[in-house]
Amino acid sequence: MKTKVLFTLPLFLFLSACTTAQLAFNQENITITDNSNKKQIITTNLIYEDYLKLSNMKIKYGVVKFDNGAIAVLEELSPNSEYMFDGSVSKTVLIGFNNYFYEKVNSVGNINFFVLKEKSNSTILYLTLYNRNKKDMKLIYTDNKNLFDTIQKKFNIDDKLIKSEEASNKIIIDTTKQNAKRFIQTNWSEKNLILDGLLKQRYTMPKIVH
């Protein structure tokens, strides 16, 4: 007797047609892919690079300068293969930027946009965060609102832009390599990983012994 497989082709076509907004970056550019699978590139100039390795996660930092003079920090958070991010992206922001109040102002797919305000002196940062199914996260943050708005527009969500407050206090104006590290505003530590609930162990199927 023959067994018929129903709806396989239409389902495949449906899944193939669905795309998700993505964010990627390296030392030379930021690549933005919107929901229509259109890719756009923003060129950057790397002025500082660093790494932090914790027991269950590594963080890669890059401080970059754009042609218009804007400065941004790029961070890539990569848990070890046995771990994944636990909780919402808002929780990640709360842990990493613990010196800031935050407000989520926009989102598209797994990409979220936040406005952060420093608790002691009201310095404002604009954060774009890409959560790749809790496997890794990519962050771009800057005190330049025009850059923040440009990134959102490239995801074709400019009609939903929130009129957020303009940053008036600059973190630093010296962009030499020696001073660029001071742009990094996150505070990742061993305590964050498990005690603060940033990561959790991935579930693995138990081995069946015959």
Secondary structure, 3 states (H helix, E strand, C coil): CCCCCCCHHHHHHHHHHCCCCEEEECCCEEEEECCCCCEEEEECEEEEEEEEECCCEEEEEEEEECCCCCEEEEEEEEECCCEEECCCHHHHHHHHCCCEEEEEEEEECCEEEEEEEECCCCCEEEEEEEEECCCEEEEEEECCHHHHHHHHHHCCCHHHCCCCCCCCCCCCCCCCHHHHHHHCCCCCCHHHHCCCCCEEECCCCCCCCC
